[in-house]
Amino acid sequence: MLNHREALSPSSLNLLATVAAEGSFAGAARRMGLVPSALTYRVRQIEDALDVLLFDRSTRQAKPTAAGLALLNEAERLLGDVDALAMRVKRVATGWESQLTIALDSIISRSTVMDLCEAFFALQAPTRIKLQDEALSGTLEALTSGRADLALGAVVEASQAAGLHARTLGVVPFVFAVAPHHPLARAPEPLADELIVQHRAIAVADSTPRTGTDVTIGLLKGQEVLTLPSLALKVQAHLRGLGCGFLPEPMAKADLDAGRLVAKRVQRPARRATVCAAWRAAGSLSGAGTGQGAGRALSWWLAQLDSTTTRRALLGRY
């Protein structure tokens, strides 16, 4: 007697689908090259294993019951998944990763990443893409810990480069910005730290898992802080006048030009960040199909970074 897993095997599901399509056991038997009694016996085995009646036999037609229709609807999807899996396995064997995980720092343009995803999916490659939000040191940590295969927006120090490859995306200037109705908007420039510390700072939380090594940038000792999970929310907090702080100039440009934010000079040196794409050395990709060198999916994404236009868009199109 079949068990329920055997009853739902691809061959069994295909047999049931053929019976439904032909409308009779005899027609299905002819199509499948079986004698009618063998096909009828197989259907009965499937019904016994599932303990349901799948076809109404009260007429000469093989009409699916409600349970049969439910099973056939799922069978079509399952058979499609089996076909897709077979294609995926075949393609992975040619060098495509099963999954490519990309860590995105808050500074990276999400709309540009979506454009890249759209172009990648047009290849009909078998690789699944997983995007995850990161910030500050968490972007690189996602890569070094194995949680990601590619990090976009990482800041890579020489001491962290062992076993990594990195490519500069660009240098991003930062601007100290406040809302027009914030008290610092009317303060004389350059703003001294002694004045800034009296006002709430808006900061982005480091996404590194709790290890006691969180990175904070631009905060003053004793300053009240509103901590947010992303730069996009940080901009919104600045616009509402909830605090002050540094923003990537490309991200703040539209609001600065429209007067929704005011740029203020400060006594501290101007902030600039060299932002990179980083990936691990060959052979260490978590989703690689071959295990030898960069997989084809990672290679495709890295090739897109050869474009100056793409690099600028990743850091400047918000």
C-alpha positions, 0 to 999 in steps of 0.5 A, a space after each residue: 500500500 502506498 503511503 501519503 508521500 508516495 501518493 503525492 509523488 510527481 508521477 502520481 500527480 501527473 497520472 491524476 492530472 492526465 485522468 482529469 484532462 482526458 475526462 475518463 480512465 480509458 482515455 488517460 490509459 491510452 494517452 499514457 500507454 497503460 491498460 485501463 485496469 492498471 491505471 484504475 488500480 493506481 488511482 485507487 491506491 492513491 485514493 486509499 493512501 489519502 483516504 479520500 475519493 478523488 474521482 466520481 465514478 457514478 458516470 462514464 466520465 471521470 469527474 474530479 470530486 471537490 477533494 480531487 479538484 483541490 488536489 489537482 489545483 495544488 498538483 499543477 503548482 507542485 509539478 511546476 515547482 518540480 520542473 523549476 527545481 530541476 532547471 535550478 539544479 541544472 543551472 547551479 551546476 554550471 556555476 550559479 549560486 543558489 542564493 546571493 545575500 547582499 548587505 545594504 548600508 543605509 547610505 546606498 540608494 534603494 531605487 538603484 539597487 531595485 534597478 539592478 535587481 530588475 536587470 539581474 532577474 531579466 537574466 532568468 538566472 537560478 540564483 535567489 537574491 536576498 537583500 538585508 538592511 545594515 548600518 555603520 560597522 554592521 554592513 561589513 560585519 555581515 560580510 565577515 561573519 558570513 551573513 552576506 556575500 556582498 556588502 554595498 556601502 561598507 567602510 573598509 579599514 586596512 586592518 579589516 581587509 584580510 580575506 576581503 576584496 574591496 572596490 571604492 564606490 565613491 567618496 561621500 561628503 557629509 553636511 551638518 543639517 537642521 530644519 529651518 525652525 530648529 534653534 541652531 538654524 539661526 545660530 551664528 556660524 561656525 557652530 561650536 561643539 559647546 553649542 551643538 551639545 546642548 541640542 539633541 543629536 539624531 543618530 543611526 544605530 549600528 546594525 552589528 549584533 550586540 558585541 559591545 563594539 558599536 560604532 557611533 559617528 559625530 556624537 558629543 559626550 553628554 549629548 541627548 540622542 535620538 537613535 534610528 535604524 536608517 538614514 532615511 528615517 534620520 532625514 525625516 527626523 531632521 525635517 521635523 526638527 527633532 534634532 541635529 547632525 550630519 547627513 550624506 550631502 547627496 541624500 540631503 541635497 533635494 531638501 537643502 535646495 528646497 529649503 526644507 533643511 539648512 546646512 550649517 558650518 561647524 568648527 569641526 573638520 568637514 566629514 567625508 567617507 570613502 564608501 566601498 563594495 566588499 566581498 569575501 575571497 574566492 571559495 568562501 561564498 555561502 551560496 556558491 554552487 561550484 565553491 571555486 572562485 566567485 560565482 556567476 551571480 556575484 560576478 554579474 553584480 561586481 561587473 555592474 560596479 565597473 560602471 561609473 554611472 552605477 556607482 554614482 547612482 548607488 551613492 547619489 540617487 535618492 
